[in-house]
Amino acid sequence: MDVAFSAFERVGPEMGCKPLTRDALLAMRGMHVREVIREMGIPFYRVPRLAKRMRQAMRADLMETPPVDGVIEALEVLVARGHRVGILSSNARDSVLEYAERHGLKGLDFVVGGAALLKKESALRRLLRRERLAAGDVVYVGDEVRDVEAARAVGVAAVAVGWGYNSPEGLARAAPDHLLNHPRELLALTSFNGS
């Protein structure tokens, strides 16, 4: 959240957004992105430009932010168990690949970047088609309410993780199939442990 707050302090004023306190930003972790946009008083037509500027402003800081403890180990186990693992992100594909390389995220079968802020459902649907994945065989792990919504819309299992953008409480309201608090919990899911 510090990375997002720092970026917003730089980008917000140039986009005509009202100032935001750290406490207000933390409160927004429980909100859907549409609620955040409304709360901040951002005209909808400015959202794509604001999202682009925020990604640009956060890029360098995010590159230096290590993965959450346990993520690399969980991915290694999933890959060793023979699962296909990939990333679908609203960040640019090149940025995601650079981050993965820099932080030792190995074994990724695919990386899709540039998913529009409010269009992850479309990106996920295209990914399933392109990779020839059956919805019933896919588990979509995300840290935002919109990830849960995209999974639901496409018919894949939705696993929400409480260590990212949205708070665990906000994610719980979206009713994912599973809500996790630590990466090691991924390994206990029936979908991933071969049971």
Helices and strands as residue ranges (DSSP letters): H 2-11, G 13-15, H 22-28, H 33-40, G 44-46, H 47-64, H 71-80, E 86-88, H 93-102, E 110-112, H 120-131, G 135-137, E 139-142, H 145-154, E 157-161, H 168-173, E 178-180, G 183-188, H 190-193
